[in-house]
């Protein structure tokens, strides 16, 4: 699978280009992630403005947003490891409950201290994406894993489109209302999930890995290479996200509404790529091939962006950039999941989420510094270089090897796993 084209039939004679039915239980996992991200999206746009009610400075308001990512960075590998031992469902339920409690604390806060507590609680419990990916990997045949990860990525995008729209509609009624709405969404989601969410990890798989398997992710060459690619590409993309509003204002005369529209288009395009293109591209080129295409498209979009001085010329780099990102995100996660023995998937995907969180802290900060001190287009030119380095690192990395006790990287089917 990874590293080789998969145009031939997979074991059992199945055509990998055909879209088989989704695994039983995946629809509930998808809905759980989508609703969780709707709740998160409700809160995010209004949080800095809400903090100003308590006389927070711009730095403090930014730190309040960063507190979520920092807590998630620390906690994600822990929750992934717990999901490997106790099962995916309990951890997803804890994540939803933590979102509800954190949002409720934020809405009830009477000062900055409780606001920070609320965001830290929400961030520390925010394991839904990586654990849901591990659950999808439990359900999927290897040649369908990237497809399921792409659909989960689309759930993420839908949440970020609907959430801010809902929050923006509720905030004028009462500044606390978006946080209470997020708490209700997460709480109801948790209650429904207790009955409908499947457990994808059978009891026989829920045992600690033996000592020789407990090596750090960074000591596993295949995983280390993928985490490096993930970090470099996400630093570049998050630097773009963090500075594009300034670029649009300075170069193209964009106001807030124009900038919001561009980001809405970016979110929709990425979701469309993850739903419609990931599966056929992976079926034709394999995961590594699809990842290389995504990196090349991403680097090309970033490299063209500094030359844009006209609104009409913004379309080509945005399309290239978003198409690349839509291929990179699910394919990277799927490749990482395929590099490790299945009893460690939750942990390693949690590590990847932490690496992504670190990249999203460094990228916007570095991009803002370069934009303000070195030049308007340099964050994107520098990002193109980073993505090119990531593509070179991927090309130079050895082909993945089969993991003992797991399917081979060339498309052998996973053993069937019962669903509770």
ZICORBEL-V609845 format. One line per field, one symbol per residue. ss: DSSP state (A for helix, B for strand, O for the rest). psi: psi as a letter, one per 20 degrees, with the letter a starting at -180 (. if undefined). burial: # if it has 16 or more other ideal C-beta (glycine too) atoms within 10 Angstrom, else .. A space follows every 50 residues. Layout:
# ZICORBEL-V609845
ss->???
psi->???
burial->???
This chain:
# ZICORBEL-V609845
ss->OOOOOOOOOBOOOBOOOOOOOOOOOAAAAAAAAAAAAAAAAAAAAAAAAA AAOOOOOAAAAAAAAAAAAAAAAAAAAAAAAAAAAAOAAAAAAAAAAAAA AAAAAAAAOOOAAAAAAAAAAAAAOOOAAAAAAAAAAAAOOAAAAAAAAA AAAAAAAAAAAAAAAAAAAAAOOOOOAAAAAAAAAAAAAAAAAAAAOOOO OOAAAOOOOOAAAOOOAAAOAAAAAAAAAAAAAAAAAAAAAAAAAAAAAA AAOOOAAAAAAAAAAAAAAAAAAAAAOAAAAAAAAAAAAAAAAAAAAAAA AAAAAOOOOOAAAAAAAAAAAAAAAAAAAAAAAAAAAAOOOAAAAAAAAA AAAAAAAAAAAAAAAAAAAAAAAOOOOAAAAAAAAAAAAAAAAAAAOOOO OOOOOOOOOOOOOOOOOOOO
psi->fpiqqkhrqrpjjpoiiqorqqqpihhhgghggghghggghhgghighhh hhhkkprhghghhgghhghghhghhghghgghhhgiqgghhhghgghhgg gghghghipjrhghghgghgggghjmjgghhhggghhhhqqhiighghhg hhhhgggghighghggghhhghgphighhhghggggggggghhhhhpqoi oqhhimqqqrgiijqqhijoggggghhggggghhgghhhggiihggghgg hikqaghgghgghgggggggggghghhgghghhhirghghgggggggghg ghhhghipjqhhjhgghgggghgghhhgghhggggghiiqqhijggghhh ghhgghgghiggghggghggghhhqgihhhghhhgghggggghghiqqqq qqppirqrjjjqqqqppqp.
burial->####.#...#.....#.....##.##.####################..# #..#.#...##.##.########.###.#######.###.########## #######.#..#..##.################################# ##############.##..##....########.###.##..#...#### #.......#.......#..#.##.################.#######.. ##.#....#..##..##.###.###.###.###.################ ######.#.....#..########################.######### ###########.##.##..##.....#.######.######..#..#..# ..#..##.####.#......
